[in-house]
């Protein structure tokens, strides 16, 4: 990496986002001035409690729900685990979970762990996706059964941006009296969500994906849904999650949700236009490249491109020389040398899956940055292919 004052072209926003300046300003007083414990009886702590109530309303407004249905957690992973484990404890006689083959590791690994540590006490159905990353609702309908405790399907895929029909899937589960959870970490702030009109029982979000700090998340729980806490202790969060609240981050998340509502149109117009320019430019200028994921049914900020016969890690290292930040998949699996489980599930050829790069933009990206990436990427790929024996054989 270059000097600290060099420009960084950051296109890895599905991994994490910068804290918005407005969010940082909202948080600052809660470090040094309003530092009371919100559970305290005195007025000093009570003022902090009122601020948390405001943040809860701000989150609820973005999601189209009520503040009492919002529980603050440490992250999306905790929210996912809480929802799924609560359902299994609520219905101990039900042993079936439905999910997909393309879930984030937060859900994927939990389901694998449940199978392993319980000696396959739990049965997991993992729905397939087609070559564009789309689900088959008929396969889903056939998988629903009296033994199904919960369905957990992400709202939008973190690697390809493909958006799934969770509204319809939740309706189908509701008709069978089956709980429905969605990991909406990537979708919140990018697609309109009105939980008051949907049959979703649990929804997870993570602050650091929408310009709030790391270390704070939310679990939405529909009013009337049976719930078993994951963390027990004090009376915080209406008894749903013990532990002193991460006050400053909760305040930041509330403000970030306000900003997300204000900027959602920009996400779906200006950011989408930048994404399309980047994607079309790369596909046009670099031979043997391909888009992964449906062309239109995806998040406005995400482009996953495979460059055949080169390694994703090598591409990222060369991009890093120009301070261009992107990803070869989920940040939570970046230590693995295996091809993305999402791309494997889609049937992406091995020669392409290894060379996939995810570009994920935000409202802070500019057209000049897109032009810079389009200028550098063709030469990066060409230089790597010159060293590839597979490219030589293709040529």
N, C-alpha and C positions, 0 to 999 in steps of 0.2 A: 504494500500500500504506500502511496505517496505521502507527502507532507500533510499535516493536519489541515492546512489552509487550502489545499487543492480541492477542486470541485469534485463532489461525489455524485454520480448519476445513480440514484437509488430506485431500482425497479424490483424490489423484493418485498412489497407491502403485504403479501399474503403470509409472509413469515413474521413480520412485525412492522409497525408503523411508527413514525416520529410522533412524539407527544405534541399536540397542537399548542401553539403559544397561548391561546385563550385558556386551554386546559391547565397548562402550567401555572398561569396567573391565578386561576381559581384555586389551585392546590396550595400555593405558597403559605397563606396564613395559617394553615392547619399543621405546619411543622413548628412554627416558632411563636405564634400568637394564640391561636385557638387549639391548644394541645390537650384539652381536657378529655377524660374518658367519657364517652357518651352514655355509659351506664351509671355514672355518678349521680347522686341526688342533688348536688349543688348546681346553682345557676350556670356556672362556668362550663361544666360538663353538659348541662342541658342545652346550651346553645349549639354545641356540636351535634347533639342528638337531633335537633331541628334541621341542621344542615344535611344530615343523612336522610331525613325524611324528604327533603327537597330533592336530593339526588335520586331517591327511589321513584319519586314522581316523574323526574326527567327521563329515567329509563323506561318507565311504564308508558309514557307518552309516545316514545319512539316505537314501542312494540304494540301499541293499541290495546293496552290492558290496564289493570288496576294496580296501584302501588303495593297492596297487601299480597299480591301474587309474585312479587319480586324478592328473591333472596340473594344477597351478595355473597360471593365465594372468592376463592383465591385465583381461579382461572377456569377456562373452558373444560379442561380435563377433569377437574374436581366436579364441575357441574354434570358432566357426562356420567361419571361414576356414580354420583349421588342419585341421579334419576334412574339409572338401570338397576342399581342395587336396591333402591327403595322399592321398585316394582317387584323384584324377586322376593324381598322380605314381606311385602304386603300380600303376595299371593304365593305362599310357600309350596303349594301343591302344583303350581304351574312351572314347567321346566323348559319351556321353549322360548327362544329369542329369535327374532327376525331382524337382520341387518343387511348390509350389502358387502360386496367384495372390494369396494373402493372407499371405505370409511377411513377417516383419520386414525392414526395409531391410538388415540385416546379411547376410541370405541373398539377398534380392531383388536388391540392387545388385551383389553379387558375381557372381551368375549373369549379369546384364546385362553386367557388365564382361568376363566370360569370353567371351561372344559377340562383343562389340565388338572387343576388343583382339586376338583370335585370328582375326578374319575369319570368324566362324561355324565355327571348327574344332569347337567344342562345340555340341551340340544340346540345348536345354533344353525339357522338357515341363512346362508349368505347369498343374496340375490345377485344374479349375473347382470352385466351390462353389455351392450353391443359395441361395435367398433367406434361409435361416436360417443360412447360413455353413457348412453341412455338406458333406463330400466324398462323392464317388461311388466306392466301392471297385471297381466294375466298370471304370470309366474308368482307375483306377490299375492294375488287373490287366492291362488291355490295353496299358498304356504300358510295362510291364516288358519288357526285351528283353536279348538277349545283349550288346548294346552299352552297357548301362546300367552306369556306374561307381559311382554312388551315388544314393541317394534321401535328400532332406533335407526333412522335414516337421516343422513346429513341433508341440509337444505341446499347447499352448493358445495361442489368439490373443491378442495383446497389446491389441487394440482392443475386441473383442467378448467375450473370455473363452471363446469356443467351444473345447471340448476335442475333439481329433481322435483317431481310433482307431489310435494309433501302435503299440500292442502287436500288433494284427492286421496292420498294414501291414509291420511289421518281420518278422513270420513269413512273410508272402508274399514279401518280398525274400530272406529266408534260403533259401527253397526254390529260388530262382534263382541263389544264390551272389552276391547283390548286396549291397554295403555299405549300411547304413541309419544315418542321422544324424537326431537330433531336437534342435531348439532348445527346451530345456525351461526357459528363463529365467523364464517366468511361472508355470510349473506347479510347480516345486520348492518344497516347503513348503506347498502348497495341496492337492495330490493325492498319495495314496500311490504311491511308486515303489519297485519291487524289481527292480533290473536283473539280479540273479542268476537271475531266472525269465523274462527276456525276451530277444529276439533282436536287441536294439539294439546296434550296434557303436560308435557315438559319441553322446555327449550333452553339451550345453553348458548351463552355468548361469552366472549373474552375481550377485555378492555383494550389490550394492546393491538388488536386488529382494527380498531377504529379511532386511533389517535389519542387514546388514554394510556396510562402507564401499564407496565407489566405488573402482574401480581394481583389483579382484580378481575373478577368475572361475575356472571349472574346465572342463576337458575330460575327460570319462570316455572311455576307450578300452578296449574289451573285450580281455581277455587273449588273445593269439594273433593279433590283428588287425594286419596290416601297417601300418606307420606311418612317415611321412616328416615330420620336424620342420619347422615354419614358421619358427621362430627358432633358428638354430644358433649355437653359441658354446661355453660351458663345459659341464660335466657335470651341471649342475643338473637337477632333475626327472627323474632317471634318463636323462639325455640327450635327453629329449623337448622341452625348452624351455630354451635358453640364457639367461643373465642372472641377476644376483643376485636372490634372492627378495624379494618385497614382504612382509617378515616380519610386521609388525604387522597388516596387512590379512589375511594368511593366518590368523593367530591369531584375528582377529575373525570371519572366515568360518567357521572351525571351530566357534566358540562359537555363532554364529548358526544353524548347522545343527542343533546340539543343541536350541536353543530352538524352532526350526521343528518338530522332531519332537514336542516337548512341547506345542506350541500348535496342532497341525494339527486336532485335534477342535474347538477354539474357532473356528478359521477356518471350518470346515464347519458349525458350528451357530450360534454367536452372530453372527459376522461375516456369514454368509449371511442370517440373519434381519434384520440391519440393512440389508443390500443390498436384500432383498425389500421391506422397508418403504419405503425410499427410492424404489425403482423404481415400486412400485404407487402410492405417493402422488403422484409426478410425473405418471404416466400418467392418474391419475384427476382431478387438479386442473388440468391444462393441456391444452386441446383441441389436436387435430392434432399429437399427439406419438406416438411409436412406439418400441418396443424393437428394437434391432438385435442379431440373434443368437438362437440357440436358447434357449427358455425354461428348460430344465433342464440340457441338456448343455453346461455352461460352468463356469468357475471360480466359487467361492462369493463372491468379493469384487467382481466386475465387472458394471457396468450401463452399457450404451451406449444413450443415448436421443437420438432425433432430434426436434427441434422445427421443424416446417415453416415456411418463409417467413421465417426469420431466419438471420443468419450466426453460425457458431460462435465466431468471434473476437470479435464484438460481445457475445455472451453471456458469454464468459470475462472480458471487460473489466468488464462490469457485476457479475459475481460477485466479481471482485477487489475491488470497493469494499467488500464485506462480508468480505473476507479468506477467501473460499471458493475453494479451489484444486482445479481439475479440469483436464481436457484435452480438446482437440478431436480427439484421435487419438494416434498415436505421438509421443513427445517427439522422436524422431529425424527427424520430418518436419514439425515445427511451423512451420518457415519457409516452407512451401509454401502457396500459395493454392488449389491444386487440391483437390478433394474426396478423401477417403481412398480409397486404392486398394483397401482391404479392402471398404468399403461399395460402391464401384463394382462390384467383382467379385460382390457379393451382389445387385446389381441394385436397390439402394436408390434411389428417385427423386431426381433432382437437387435438387428443392426441399427434400428432407429431409436428403440427405447433407451439404449445406453447413452444416446446423444441428445437427450431432451433437455430443454431449458425452459423454465417458467419465468416469464416476465409478468410482474403484477404491479400495476400503476396506482397512483393516488391523485388526489386533487392538487398535490404539491408538484407533480411532474409538469414539464413544459414541452412545447413542440421542439425547442432547441435541443433538449435532451434526447428526444426521439431521433432527431436528425443526426446527432452525434453517434448514437448506437447504430443507426443504419449506415453510417460512414465507416465504422470500425469492424462490424461483424463479418462482412464478406471476406476481408483479408484474414481475420482470425480463423475462420472455418477453412479457407483455402490453405493456409499454412499448416494447419493440423492434418488436413487430408493428404498433403504432400508426404507426410511421415507415416501414413496409414497403408499397410500392405493390402488391406481390403479395398481401399479406394483405387489402388493401382490395378487390382484385378477387375474392378468394375469398369475402369477406364479402358 
